[in-house]
Amino acid sequence: MLASTKILKVLGEEDLKFPALTNVNRSDDEKVFVTRPSLPPLEEFIPYLEDIWKSKVLTNNGFYHQQLEIELAEYLGVPYISLFSNGTLALLNALQTLRITGEVITTPFSFVATTHALHWNGIKPVFVDIDPVYCNLDPAKIEAAISPQTTAILPVHVYGNPCDVYEIEKIADNYGLKVIYDASHAFNVKINGESVLNFGDLSVLSFHATKVFTTFEGGAIICHDEKTKKRIDFLKNFGFADEVTVVGPGINAKMNEFQAALGLLQLKYIDEYISKRKEIAQTYRKELSSIGGIRMLREIESVKHNYAYFPIFIDEEKYGTSRDDLYNKFKENNIYARRYFYPLISQFPTYRGLESASPENLPIAEKITKEVLCLPIYPSLDFEDVSGIVNLTKNFAL
Ligand SMILES: *Cc1c(COP(=O)(O)O)cnc(C)c1O
């Protein structure tokens, strides 16, 4: 408390109460977005800031950075974790870590950073279709896409639902391919009690403001051994092994102390955040199940979910109106649901010329991208808003 009083004096009480008054678009107060960042009480963050001010250690593997790596590894149940300034740089570095080249098999149904990470590494993405239920890369279609240039598979645990990790591992082992999971949505997701982040050669997390666990911006790579962790740590710090030794063409992708400090504080609240998300997901599931033409994803018994997203899939014929009509209706009512993922990555100008990007190659993804709508879900979403969303979805179908 003492710490926060001091800061209050410096800033003036009013500044803290309305810290961004000049930035706030007041009508935003009434808007319900697909997500909102979860933040701990500000006064609990102030002592961390004071400490950073005192120590003058702002970045470069500082105390909070080291501590967050330890605590996160323990919390997630993973052996080694290396923190990054954001998830995209972690993806870029993961590909560099394993020296991936040539062609990589990936999904068109993701956030565009997944494929951009390949492009920035000079790697040709090869799109493979998704499964029609959970929207993850379909293992049955991977083998047909393997060429002599293929070196790796880059699947995504979309909405935090695990890919068929066992089948993907089998294929990778058969063909001598590496597997890097874009696990941006899969913070603390477990299969039969085991972290989903432990599958594949590497897994990449994002701690962006829109994710379940946020450090403002941030990300991480999870790996299995100390040697790999060392290489990852070199690469994110310009390739420096010591003061005078540069072991390779690294980059600057380090997480700073402010991000790491927030992460440590967030860990105290993360279970609470996830259980609130779960409550909302359960309400949606119960209330929306009676509506014809709306499909939801079932919880998987062997999986510990994180409720990162709540996608619904609209069958226009049965529901009586299109996904986009519902999306627009929501908007008229200040509810900003999002069409994750639309358009498909394979439809963006950078990639649409690729042979594997043709709609004939990706019929399931092409269908699902027109049906999906992600409903608002975040810990502070109040029950009234959930009811409003439910009622609108019910009544609009009539
Ligand atoms: C958020 C996200 C990223 C990018 O992470 P950033 O931390 O925003 O750079 C990459 N892939 C997927 C699937 C994501 O959802």
The ligand as a Gaussian input file, in Angstrom:
#p B3LYP/6-31G(d) Opt

LIG

0 1
 C       -1.614000     -14.247000     -31.321000
 C       -1.125000     -15.253000     -32.297000
 C        0.168000     -15.171000     -32.853000
 C        1.034000     -13.971000     -32.699000
 O        1.426000     -13.694000     -31.444000
 P        1.907000     -12.223000     -31.073000
 O        2.314000     -12.375000     -29.638000
 O        0.738000     -11.303000     -31.245000
 O        3.039000     -11.863000     -31.950000
 C        0.590000     -16.199000     -33.659000
 N       -0.198000     -17.234000     -33.946000
 C       -1.449000     -17.346000     -33.460000
 C       -2.272000     -18.535000     -33.806000
 C       -1.956000     -16.331000     -32.637000
 O       -3.222000     -16.417000     -32.198000

